[in-house]
Amino acid sequence: MKEKIGRSWLVTGMVCFLAAVLFGAYPASAADPLVAALDVEGNDHVVSQHILGVVRTKTGEPLSREQLQSDVEAIYALGFFSFVDINLHSVAGGVGVTYIVRENPVVESISFSGNSIYRDEELLKLVFTAPGNVFNRVFFRNDLDRIQEKYHKDGYVMVKIADVQINDGKINVQIVEPKVGNIVIQGNRRTKTHVIAREITMKRGDPFNATVLRHSINKLQGKGYFEDINIGFEPGETPDETDIILTVMEQKTGKVGVSISHGTESGWSGGLTYTDTNWKGLGHVGEVGFETGKNEQYWFSYSEPYMDSKNYAWKVGFARRKWEDRYYYRRGVKQLKYDEELKNFYVGAGRKFGKDEKYSWFLTLDWRDVDAFNISEQTGVDDLTRGKIFSVLGTVTRNNTDPYLSFPKGDIIDLNVEQAIEALGGEHSYTKYWLQARYYTPIRGLEDLLNRQIGGDADNPAIFAARMRVGFSSGTLPTASLYSLGGSSTLRGYDGGEYEGTEMFLANFELRVPIEKAFGFVVFYDAGNAWLTESMNLSDLHDAWGFGVRVKTPLGNFRLDHATGERESRTHFGFGEMF
């Protein structure tokens, strides 16, 4: 016998009830007889007390046709029965009411078909209906709701329960899991289709998952290639497939950056940078720039930032720098003034560890040629080292930030080891190793205040950001390879390279508060030091505090920071966050 979950048997029960009322021994009259007895027939497993507990007809009360109708519905609503009828008969003192029921079959087994995302064992954990019990359609409907809720909660929003078959107590649940069909990408005139497609995690034949798709779109939007991305769906080539239609609206990816810095002692400096984050539509990053002032330099770099377990990220670059009137410091005290010229060339490559998106490695080969001249004082001349440096830098990174959010959340840890060797023209041998950790978290209490007071939103929350860096070394480090603190990228409020050493510690803390989507302010605190001849002493740190503003412009995220150090205040202009 095959049955389906539904209310068809209720209709049958009501027809029998009406027949009993209209054609039975007790026609309707102004004075209805009293109910003298209540009983149940046909139940083998469900106890009569449980059934009678839901009826409202009581002995000693007048017989009510409306109430009997409600009783039938209440008994059927228990879920244990496929048929409910009423038998009215004469008894001493009035009318006897017998509820005639037909129980659902006893459950022998529960199985699933069409499921590939979850095994039967996983789905059965969500089913309270158990073999050996009378099938209850109400309970089982709740079981099906829990199954579908699990699918939907995990992103499989198109999954549905297609049918439930009951055959002699054997239950089979038929599940339809729609698959991804063709992924059609349109609207891209510059960006190569494969550059877009590689960010879509789902492939044809995979179960459709709305969460995975949303995350992929967020990653694409974070690339900065597109002004807008729209998603559409169409029936696939087969009934169980859904085609995804991805329509993109491109935007300019070439940006001009301007940097300006001013110190009360060091004066003005500035530079110009052109960066394209989607060069020739390949997703490559090209940059060329120069800087003038005391620090004159120009540079070029070209890189492929995309990496996974199969594809390598890579970079290549060249820089030439000339510093005029550079000061050599010992414990923050000027020892001598000189000019320095640096030529630098590097090439590197890396990729992800296996399928784990969090872990990656990168290896860089670096050549530097350093020269110092126009030395104005003789004290400490012997401390200046010159010559060619060839080093190999290895970096292992764990990126635990959420890549699908429009703001940073999580942490990034980098372990770096640089080994300089006397090969390929190198004249120095040493080892440097440093650890860097960055942490980002939304400030929810402040976010709620911003929502109420100044219009912040969940996609642009206040962020507490922190960076810590600690470094050590072995061997003899040339001057150009010493850890260096000071300037807009490390210790604000101090001259570039004001603190140099073979060991270092740096801590940066920022509270980034958005006012509007395109504007915000920052409060920051920096502390750090570098030690040349003595060991690291964290009680001997130099600090600075300050504030800044952030403005989103067509050229990028404009940054202005004003910092007060121990001897001077410095103002920095540029683009992008410091970390």
C-alpha positions as CSV (number, residue, x, y, z in Angstrom):
1,M,0.0,0.0,0.0
2,K,1.4,3.4,-1.0
3,E,0.4,6.6,0.8
4,K,1.4,10.2,0.6
5,I,1.5,12.9,3.3
6,G,-1.6,15.1,3.0
7,R,-5.1,15.9,4.1
8,S,-7.0,13.6,1.7
9,W,-8.1,11.3,4.4
10,L,-9.6,14.2,6.3
11,V,-12.0,14.7,3.5
12,T,-13.1,11.1,3.7
13,G,-13.6,11.4,7.4
14,M,-15.7,14.5,7.1
15,V,-17.9,12.9,4.5
16,C,-18.6,9.9,6.8
17,F,-19.3,12.2,9.7
18,L,-21.8,14.2,7.7
19,A,-23.5,11.0,6.6
20,A,-23.8,9.9,10.1
21,V,-25.3,13.2,11.2
22,L,-27.7,13.6,8.3
23,F,-28.8,10.0,7.9
24,G,-28.2,8.5,11.3
25,A,-30.6,7.7,14.1
26,Y,-30.5,11.1,15.6
27,P,-31.8,13.8,13.4
28,A,-31.2,17.4,14.2
29,S,-33.8,18.8,16.7
30,A,-34.2,21.7,19.1
31,A,-33.4,19.4,22.0
32,D,-30.3,17.4,21.3
33,P,-29.8,14.2,23.3
34,L,-27.1,14.0,25.9
35,V,-23.8,12.3,25.3
36,A,-23.7,9.2,27.6
37,A,-20.5,7.4,26.5
38,L,-17.3,8.1,24.6
39,D,-15.1,5.4,23.0
40,V,-12.4,4.8,20.4
41,E,-12.1,1.9,17.9
42,G,-9.4,0.9,15.5
43,N,-6.4,2.0,17.5
44,D,-3.7,-0.6,18.1
45,H,-0.8,1.5,19.3
46,V,-2.1,5.0,20.1
47,V,-3.8,4.8,23.5
48,S,-7.4,5.8,23.7
49,Q,-6.8,8.3,26.5
50,H,-4.4,10.2,24.2
51,I,-7.1,10.4,21.5
52,L,-9.9,11.3,23.8
53,G,-7.7,13.9,25.4
54,V,-8.1,16.2,22.3
55,V,-11.9,15.9,21.8
56,R,-14.1,18.6,23.3
57,T,-17.3,16.5,23.4
58,K,-18.0,15.5,27.0
59,T,-20.3,13.0,28.6
60,G,-23.4,14.6,30.3
61,E,-23.4,17.4,27.8
62,P,-25.8,17.9,24.8
63,L,-24.7,16.3,21.5
64,S,-23.3,19.0,19.2
65,R,-22.8,18.5,15.5
66,E,-20.3,21.4,15.4
67,Q,-18.4,20.0,18.3
68,L,-18.2,16.6,16.7
69,Q,-16.8,18.1,13.5
70,S,-14.1,19.8,15.6
71,D,-13.3,16.5,17.3
72,V,-12.7,14.8,13.9
73,E,-10.3,17.6,12.9
74,A,-8.5,17.5,16.3
75,I,-8.0,13.7,16.1
76,Y,-6.8,13.9,12.5
77,A,-4.4,16.7,13.5
78,L,-2.6,14.4,15.9
79,G,-1.0,13.0,12.8
80,F,-1.2,9.3,13.7
81,F,-4.3,8.4,11.5
82,S,-5.1,8.1,7.9
83,F,-8.9,7.9,8.5
84,V,-11.3,9.2,11.2
85,D,-15.0,8.5,11.4
86,I,-17.8,8.8,14.0
87,N,-20.4,6.2,15.0
88,L,-23.4,7.4,17.0
89,H,-25.5,4.8,18.8
90,S,-28.1,4.6,21.5
91,V,-27.0,3.7,25.0
92,A,-28.7,4.0,28.4
93,G,-29.1,7.7,29.2
94,G,-28.5,9.1,25.8
95,V,-26.1,8.7,22.9
96,G,-22.9,6.8,22.7
97,V,-20.1,8.4,20.5
98,T,-17.4,6.1,19.1
99,Y,-14.5,7.6,17.2
100,I,-13.4,5.1,14.6
101,V,-9.7,5.5,13.5
102,R,-7.3,3.9,11.1
103,E,-3.7,4.1,12.3
104,N,-0.8,4.9,9.9
105,P,1.6,2.0,9.4
106,V,4.4,1.4,11.8
107,V,7.7,2.8,10.5
108,E,10.1,0.1,9.4
109,S,12.9,2.2,7.8
110,I,13.7,5.7,6.5
111,S,15.8,6.2,3.4
112,F,16.7,9.1,1.1
113,S,17.2,9.4,-2.7
114,G,18.7,12.2,-4.7
115,N,21.0,13.4,-1.9
116,S,24.7,13.9,-2.7
117,I,25.6,16.8,-0.4
118,Y,24.8,15.0,2.8
119,R,24.9,11.3,3.5
120,D,21.9,9.4,4.8
121,E,23.5,9.1,8.2
122,E,23.8,12.9,8.4
123,L,20.2,13.5,7.4
124,L,18.8,10.8,9.8
125,K,20.3,12.8,12.7
126,L,17.7,15.5,11.9
127,V,14.8,13.0,11.9
128,F,13.0,12.3,15.1
129,T,10.7,9.7,13.5
130,A,12.1,6.3,14.4
131,P,11.5,2.7,13.2
132,G,9.0,0.8,15.5
133,N,6.8,3.8,16.1
134,V,3.5,4.6,14.3
135,F,4.1,7.0,11.5
136,N,3.1,10.5,12.4
137,R,2.7,12.9,9.5
138,V,2.9,16.0,11.7
139,F,6.1,14.9,13.3
140,F,7.5,13.9,10.0
141,R,6.6,17.1,8.4
142,N,8.7,18.8,11.1
143,D,11.5,16.4,10.3
144,L,11.4,17.4,6.6
145,D,11.4,21.1,7.7
146,R,14.6,20.5,9.7
147,I,16.2,18.8,6.7
148,Q,15.3,21.6,4.3
149,E,16.4,24.2,6.9
150,K,19.8,22.6,7.2
151,Y,20.2,22.7,3.4
152,H,19.1,26.4,3.3
153,K,21.2,27.4,6.3
154,D,24.3,26.0,4.5
155,G,23.6,27.9,1.4
156,Y,21.8,25.3,-0.7
157,V,18.7,27.5,-1.0
158,M,17.3,25.8,-4.1
159,V,17.1,22.3,-2.6
160,K,13.6,21.0,-2.1
161,I,11.8,17.9,-0.9
162,A,10.2,16.6,-4.1
163,D,8.2,13.7,-2.7
164,V,7.7,11.3,0.2
165,Q,6.8,7.7,-0.5
166,I,5.4,5.3,2.2
167,N,5.2,1.6,1.3
168,D,4.3,-0.8,4.1
169,G,6.1,1.3,6.7
170,K,9.2,1.9,4.5
171,I,9.6,5.7,4.0
172,N,11.6,7.1,1.2
173,V,12.3,10.9,0.9
174,Q,13.1,12.2,-2.5
175,I,15.4,15.2,-2.5
176,V,16.2,17.5,-5.5
177,E,19.6,19.1,-5.3
178,P,19.9,21.6,-8.2
179,K,23.3,21.7,-9.9
180,V,25.3,24.6,-11.4
181,G,24.9,24.7,-15.1
182,N,26.8,27.0,-17.4
183,I,28.4,30.1,-15.9
184,V,28.0,32.9,-18.4
185,I,30.1,36.0,-18.0
186,Q,29.2,39.1,-19.9
187,G,29.8,42.9,-20.0
188,N,33.6,42.6,-19.7
189,R,35.3,44.4,-22.5
190,R,38.7,44.8,-20.9
191,T,39.0,42.2,-18.2
192,K,39.7,38.7,-19.5
193,T,37.0,36.2,-18.9
194,H,39.3,33.7,-17.2
195,V,40.4,36.4,-14.7
196,I,36.7,36.6,-13.6
197,A,35.9,32.9,-13.8
198,R,38.8,31.9,-11.5
199,E,37.2,33.8,-8.7
200,I,33.9,31.9,-9.0
201,T,34.5,29.0,-6.6
202,M,31.6,26.9,-8.0
203,K,32.0,25.0,-11.2
204,R,29.5,23.3,-13.5
205,G,28.1,20.2,-11.9
206,D,28.6,21.4,-8.4
207,P,25.6,21.7,-6.1
208,F,24.2,25.3,-6.3
209,N,25.2,27.2,-3.1
210,A,24.0,30.8,-2.7
211,T,26.5,31.5,0.1
212,V,29.5,30.3,-2.0
213,L,28.2,32.4,-4.9
214,R,27.8,35.5,-2.7
215,H,31.3,35.1,-1.3
216,S,32.7,34.7,-4.9
217,I,31.0,37.9,-5.9
218,N,32.3,39.8,-2.9
219,K,35.8,38.7,-3.8
220,L,35.3,39.9,-7.3
221,Q,34.0,43.3,-6.0
222,G,37.0,43.5,-3.7
223,K,39.4,43.4,-6.7
224,G,38.3,46.9,-7.7
225,Y,37.9,45.9,-11.4
226,F,34.1,46.5,-11.5
227,E,31.7,49.3,-10.6
228,D,28.8,46.9,-10.3
229,I,28.1,43.1,-10.6
230,N,24.6,41.7,-11.3
231,I,23.6,38.0,-10.9
232,G,20.8,36.3,-12.9
233,F,19.6,32.8,-13.3
234,E,18.2,30.8,-16.2
235,P,17.1,27.1,-16.6
236,G,20.0,24.9,-17.5
237,E,20.4,22.3,-20.2
238,T,19.0,19.6,-17.9
239,P,16.1,19.9,-15.5
240,D,18.3,19.8,-12.4
241,E,20.7,22.5,-13.7
242,T,20.6,26.3,-13.2
243,D,22.7,28.6,-15.4
244,I,24.3,31.5,-13.7
245,I,24.4,34.8,-15.7
246,L,27.1,37.2,-14.4
247,T,26.9,40.7,-15.8
248,V,29.8,43.1,-14.9
249,M,30.2,46.8,-15.3
250,E,33.9,47.7,-15.5
251,Q,35.6,50.7,-14.1
252,K,39.0,52.3,-14.5
253,T,41.7,50.5,-12.6
254,G,44.5,52.9,-13.3
255,K,45.1,55.4,-10.4
256,V,47.5,58.2,-9.9
257,G,48.9,58.5,-6.3
258,V,50.3,61.6,-4.8
259,S,52.4,61.5,-1.6
260,I,53.5,64.6,0.4
261,S,55.3,64.6,3.7
262,H,56.4,67.5,5.9
263,G,58.5,67.6,9.1
264,T,59.4,70.6,11.3
265,E,63.1,69.7,10.9
266,S,63.1,67.6,7.7
267,G,61.1,69.9,5.5
268,W,59.0,68.9,2.5
269,S,59.1,65.8,0.3
270,G,56.7,64.3,-2.2
271,G,56.1,61.9,-5.0
272,L,53.9,60.7,-7.8
273,T,52.8,57.1,-8.5
274,Y,50.8,55.5,-11.3
275,T,49.3,52.1,-10.5
276,D,47.1,49.8,-12.6
277,T,45.6,46.9,-10.7
278,N,44.2,45.2,-13.8
279,W,46.9,45.7,-16.4
280,K,45.7,44.7,-19.9
281,G,42.7,43.0,-18.2
282,L,45.0,40.2,-16.9
283,G,44.6,41.0,-13.2
284,H,48.3,42.0,-13.1
285,V,49.5,44.9,-11.0
286,G,51.8,47.4,-12.7
287,E,53.3,50.4,-10.9
288,V,55.7,53.2,-11.7
289,G,56.6,56.1,-9.5
290,F,59.1,58.7,-8.3
291,E,59.7,60.8,-5.3
292,T,61.6,64.0,-4.8
293,G,63.1,65.9,-1.9
294,K,65.7,64.6,0.4
295,N,64.8,61.1,-0.7
296,E,64.9,61.0,-4.5
297,Q,63.9,57.7,-6.0
298,Y,62.1,56.1,-8.9
299,W,60.8,52.6,-9.2
300,F,59.0,50.1,-11.4
301,S,57.2,46.9,-10.4
302,Y,55.0,44.3,-12.1
303,S,53.2,41.4,-10.4
304,E,50.6,38.7,-10.7
305,P,49.0,38.6,-7.2
306,Y,46.6,35.8,-7.8
307,M,47.6,32.4,-6.3
308,D,46.1,29.1,-5.4
309,S,47.4,25.5,-5.0
310,K,48.1,25.3,-8.8
311,N,48.8,28.9,-9.9
312,Y,51.9,30.9,-8.8
313,A,51.8,34.5,-7.9
314,W,55.0,36.4,-9.0
315,K,56.6,39.8,-9.0
316,V,59.5,41.6,-10.5
317,G,60.7,45.1,-9.9
318,F,63.5,47.7,-10.0
319,A,64.2,50.7,-7.9
320,R,66.9,53.4,-7.6
321,R,67.1,55.7,-4.7
322,K,69.4,58.6,-3.7
323,W,69.2,60.2,-0.3
324,E,70.8,63.5,0.2
325,D,71.8,64.7,3.7
326,R,70.9,61.5,5.3
327,Y,71.7,61.2,9.0
328,Y,73.2,58.2,10.6
329,Y,71.8,57.7,14.1
330,R,73.0,55.9,17.2
331,R,70.2,55.5,19.7
332,G,68.4,58.3,18.0
333,V,71.4,60.7,18.2
334,K,72.8,62.0,14.9
335,Q,76.4,60.7,14.3
336,L,77.1,61.9,10.8
337,K,75.5,63.2,7.6
338,Y,76.0,61.6,4.3
339,D,74.5,60.8,0.9
340,E,73.4,57.3,-0.1
341,E,72.6,55.7,-3.4
342,L,70.8,52.4,-3.7
343,K,70.2,50.3,-6.8
344,N,67.8,47.4,-6.3
345,F,66.4,44.6,-8.4
346,Y,64.2,41.7,-7.2
347,V,62.1,38.8,-8.5
348,G,59.9,36.4,-6.6
349,A,57.2,33.8,-6.8
350,G,54.9,31.8,-4.4
351,R,51.6,30.0,-4.1
352,K,49.1,28.5,-1.6
353,F,49.8,25.4,0.4
354,G,47.5,22.7,-1.0
355,K,43.8,23.5,-0.9
356,D,44.0,25.5,2.3
357,E,43.3,29.1,1.3
358,K,44.8,30.5,4.5
359,Y,48.4,29.4,4.1
360,S,50.9,30.5,1.4
361,W,54.6,30.9,0.8
362,F,56.6,33.4,-1.2
363,L,60.3,33.4,-2.2
364,T,62.1,36.5,-3.3
365,L,65.6,36.9,-4.8
366,D,67.0,40.4,-4.1
367,W,70.0,42.2,-5.5
368,R,71.2,45.6,-4.0
369,D,74.1,47.8,-4.7
370,V,74.7,50.4,-1.9
371,D,77.1,53.3,-1.8
372,A,77.7,56.2,0.7
373,F,79.5,59.4,-0.2
374,N,79.7,63.1,0.6
375,I,80.3,62.2,4.2
376,S,80.4,65.5,6.2
377,E,81.7,64.2,9.5
378,Q,84.3,61.5,10.2
379,T,82.9,60.1,13.5
380,G,81.4,56.7,12.9
381,V,82.5,56.4,9.2
382,D,83.6,52.9,9.8
383,D,80.0,52.0,10.7
384,L,78.8,52.7,7.2
385,T,79.0,49.6,5.0
386,R,78.8,49.6,1.2
387,G,78.8,47.1,-1.5
388,K,76.6,44.6,-3.2
389,I,74.1,42.4,-1.4
390,F,72.4,39.3,-2.7
391,S,69.8,37.8,-0.4
392,V,67.0,35.2,-0.5
393,L,63.8,36.1,1.4
394,G,61.3,33.4,2.3
395,T,57.9,34.3,3.7
396,V,55.2,32.0,5.1
397,T,51.8,33.6,5.6
398,R,48.6,32.6,7.4
399,N,45.8,34.9,6.3
400,N,42.8,34.4,8.6
401,T,40.8,37.4,7.4
402,D,37.4,37.1,5.9
403,P,37.9,37.5,2.1
404,Y,34.2,38.0,1.4
405,L,33.7,41.2,3.6
406,S,34.0,44.7,2.3
407,F,36.1,45.6,5.4
408,P,39.1,43.8,7.1
409,K,38.2,41.3,9.9
410,G,40.5,38.7,11.3
411,D,44.3,38.4,11.5
412,I,47.4,37.9,9.2
413,I,50.6,36.5,10.5
414,D,53.9,36.5,8.4
415,L,57.1,34.7,9.2
416,N,60.1,36.1,7.3
417,V,63.6,34.8,6.9
418,E,66.2,36.7,4.8
419,Q,69.5,35.0,4.1
420,A,72.3,37.1,2.5
421,I,75.0,35.0,0.8
422,E,78.3,35.7,-0.9
423,A,77.1,34.5,-4.3
424,L,76.0,36.0,-7.6
425,G,78.0,39.1,-6.7
426,G,77.1,39.4,-3.0
427,E,79.7,40.7,-0.6
428,H,77.9,40.1,2.7
429,S,76.6,37.2,4.7
430,Y,74.0,37.5,7.4
431,T,70.5,36.2,8.5
432,K,67.5,38.3,9.4
433,Y,64.2,36.8,10.7
434,W,61.2,38.7,11.8
435,L,57.6,38.0,12.7
436,Q,54.7,40.3,11.8
437,A,51.1,40.0,13.0
438,R,48.2,42.2,11.9
439,Y,44.8,42.1,13.6
440,Y,41.4,43.7,12.6
441,T,38.1,43.7,14.4
442,P,34.9,45.7,14.1
443,I,34.0,47.7,17.2
444,R,30.3,46.6,17.6
445,G,29.4,49.0,20.3
446,L,30.8,51.9,18.4
447,E,29.3,50.6,15.3
448,D,25.8,50.8,16.9
449,L,26.5,54.3,18.0
450,L,27.6,55.3,14.5
451,N,24.4,53.7,13.1
452,R,22.3,55.9,15.4
453,Q,24.3,59.1,15.4
454,I,26.2,59.6,12.1
455,G,25.0,57.2,9.6
456,G,27.5,54.3,9.8
457,D,26.4,50.9,8.5
458,A,27.2,47.2,8.8
459,D,29.2,47.3,5.6
460,N,31.4,50.1,6.8
461,P,31.9,49.6,10.5
462,A,34.5,51.2,12.9
463,I,37.6,49.1,12.9
464,F,40.3,48.5,15.6
465,A,43.5,47.7,13.7
466,A,46.8,46.6,15.3
467,R,50.2,45.6,13.9
468,M,53.2,44.1,15.8
469,R,56.6,43.4,14.3
470,V,59.6,41.9,16.0
471,G,62.9,41.1,14.4
472,F,66.3,39.6,15.1
473,S,69.5,38.8,13.1
474,S,72.8,37.0,13.1
475,G,76.0,37.8,11.3
476,T,77.2,41.3,10.4
477,L,74.5,43.4,8.8
478,P,75.5,46.2,6.5
479,T,74.0,49.6,7.1
480,A,71.5,49.2,4.3
481,S,70.2,46.0,5.7
482,L,69.6,47.1,9.3
483,Y,66.1,47.2,10.7
484,S,64.9,50.7,10.2
485,L,62.2,52.6,12.0
486,G,60.8,56.0,11.4
487,G,58.6,57.6,8.7
488,S,55.1,57.2,7.4
489,S,55.2,53.4,7.1
490,T,56.6,52.4,10.5
491,L,57.0,55.0,13.3
492,R,55.2,58.2,12.5
493,G,56.4,61.4,14.0
494,Y,60.1,60.5,13.4
495,D,62.6,60.9,10.5
496,G,63.0,58.0,8.2
497,G,65.6,55.6,9.5
498,E,66.0,57.5,12.8
499,Y,66.3,54.2,14.6
500,E,68.3,51.4,13.1
501,G,69.6,48.2,14.5
502,T,70.1,44.4,14.3
503,E,67.0,43.9,16.5
504,M,63.7,45.7,16.5
505,F,60.2,45.9,17.9
506,L,57.3,47.9,16.4
507,A,53.7,48.3,17.5
508,N,51.0,50.3,15.7
509,F,47.4,50.8,16.9
510,E,44.6,52.5,15.0
511,L,40.9,53.2,15.6
512,R,39.4,53.7,12.1
513,V,36.0,55.5,12.4
514,P,33.9,56.0,9.3
515,I,31.7,59.1,9.2
516,E,30.3,58.4,5.7
517,K,31.0,55.8,3.1
518,A,33.7,58.1,1.5
519,F,35.0,59.8,4.7
520,G,36.4,58.8,8.1
521,F,39.0,59.7,10.7
522,V,41.7,57.7,12.5
523,V,43.2,58.0,16.0
524,F,46.6,56.1,16.2
525,Y,49.5,55.3,18.6
526,D,52.9,54.0,17.4
527,A,55.7,52.7,19.6
528,G,59.0,51.0,18.7
529,N,62.8,51.0,18.7
530,A,65.8,49.3,17.0
531,W,68.8,48.2,18.9
532,L,72.3,48.1,17.3
533,T,74.8,47.1,20.0
534,E,72.6,46.0,22.9
535,S,69.8,43.5,23.2
536,M,66.2,44.2,22.8
537,N,64.7,46.1,25.7
538,L,60.9,46.7,25.5
539,S,61.1,49.3,28.3
540,D,63.2,51.4,26.0
541,L,60.6,52.4,23.3
542,H,59.9,55.6,21.4
543,D,56.3,56.5,20.8
544,A,54.1,58.8,18.9
545,W,50.4,59.6,18.8
546,G,48.3,61.4,16.3
547,F,45.2,61.6,14.2
548,G,44.3,61.4,10.6
549,V,41.5,61.5,8.0
550,R,40.6,59.1,5.2
551,V,38.8,60.1,2.0
552,K,37.8,57.8,-0.8
553,T,38.6,59.4,-4.1
554,P,38.8,58.2,-7.7
555,L,42.5,58.0,-7.2
556,G,42.2,55.7,-4.2
557,N,41.9,56.0,-0.4
558,F,43.5,59.3,0.5
559,R,45.4,59.3,3.8
560,L,46.5,62.3,5.9
561,D,48.2,61.6,9.2
562,H,49.6,64.1,11.7
563,A,51.9,62.6,14.3
564,T,53.7,64.0,17.3
565,G,56.9,62.3,18.3
566,E,59.5,63.0,21.0
567,R,61.2,65.9,19.1
568,E,59.0,67.0,16.3
569,S,55.6,66.7,14.6
570,R,55.2,65.4,11.1
571,T,52.4,65.4,8.6
572,H,52.0,62.7,6.0
573,F,49.9,62.6,2.9
574,G,49.4,59.5,0.7
575,F,47.1,56.8,-0.5
576,G,46.1,53.6,1.2
577,E,46.3,52.4,4.8
578,M,49.7,52.0,6.5
579,F,48.9,48.3,7.2
